[in-house]
Amino acid sequence: MPLYSYHCKDCDKDVELLIRASDTPVCPSCGGPRLDRLLSRTAPEGQSKSLIKSARAQAAREGHFSNYSRSERPR
């Protein structure tokens, strides 16, 4: 299932929803059905590795290692 970005006309919030293309989305905040699908942007290819590295470093500082393999965990 694809991840789509929507803007709710009722509560004026932007949300991302994982739904089938055949389903009708509803806003998780207010339950309203009036959602406009937004154009989603992808991450630039050159920055993805540095974003992952910085996110993993922050997780390590906070003590979260669940997304690491055993070889990547500190000893």
N, C-alpha and C positions, 0 to 999 in steps of 0.2 A: 504494500500500500504506500502511495506517495504522501509526502508531507507538504501541505499547502498552507500558505499564509492568507489570513482573512482580516478584514476590517469590519467590525460590527457597527451598523448604523444606529442601533438602539443605545448602546452604552459607550460608543466612541473608543473602543479598545481594539488593539491589534493582537491577533492570536495565531498560533500555528496548530494545525490539526492534522492528525494522521487518519485519513479517511479514504474510502473507495471513491472513485470518480462517479459511481452511480448513486451514492448516498447523498442525502441533503444535510449539510452541516448546520449545527446550531451553536450559538455562542456559549462557551462554558461559564462565562461570568454572569450573564443575565438570562440565558436560555432563549434569547431572541433568534428568529430564523433569518433576519435580514442581514446577511453577510455578503460583502464584496470580496471576491478573490483578488489578491494582490500579486503583482509580479515578483517572484522570488529571485534573489540573487545568490549565486554560488560564491564560495570563498575563492579568492585568487589562488592559483596553483602554487605560486612561489611562497606564500605566507602560511600555508597549511601546516607544514612541518614545524615551523617556529611556534605556531599557536599550540600545537599538541605538546611540544617540549615545555613551553611555559606553563601549560595547564597541569602537566604531570609534575613539574617542579613545585607548583603551588600545592597540589594534592600531597606530595611527599612532605612538605613543610607542615601540613595540617595532620599528617599521620594516616592518610587514606591510601592504601596500597591495593585495593581490590581490583583495580584496572591494570595492574602490573603482572607480568609473568614472574615465576619464582626467580628466574635469573636476573630480572631487573630490580628486584626488591633489595633494599639495603640489608646488610648482615649485622 
